Amino acid sequence: MAMPIITLLSLVLAAPAVVYGAQHVVGGSAGWSQTADYSTWAASETFTVGDTLVFNYDSTHKVDEVSQSDYTSCNSGNAIASHQGGSTTINLSSTGSKYFICPSSGHCSTGMKLAVNVVATSTTPSPPSGSTTPSDSTPPSTTVSPPPPPPPSGATIISYTMNNVMFVSLLVSATMFAFMG
């Protein structure tokens, strides 16, 4: 009886803690709307593989992921992906630039568009100098030092706490079973 418990205890100890990427609510409290300044908002964020973008919007808006040239020209005719429904979560699963626009008539041309640069988790990201809006031919500059990364999210802390509680519970149970027989 003690051997299966010891094996189970070993497996629990070997399991890695679950760590989630950061969740970026696009536009902060303004959400995905015509009133937000997405260049300024994006410049204050660090986007890393594993993070998510959360677009919150009303029924007059949508979210299209587009190419760089379609971002620049506000063309939604060749969208990579289109989303609607008031809340859209985009997983940032690879490095590189990602471009989003609102395809509603006139919205993109008045500034309802977002460009983000996603960096690998093992590197220190650098925000572009100057404007965060990419141009057609010049990649963003990465010479400015970034702000320090944010502290772990509440989800990360809860995950570690739950792993510790589970470990202690399992350890107490294993000890009780070992002595009982």
Disulfide bonds with the S-S distance in Angstrom:
Cys74-Cys108 2.13
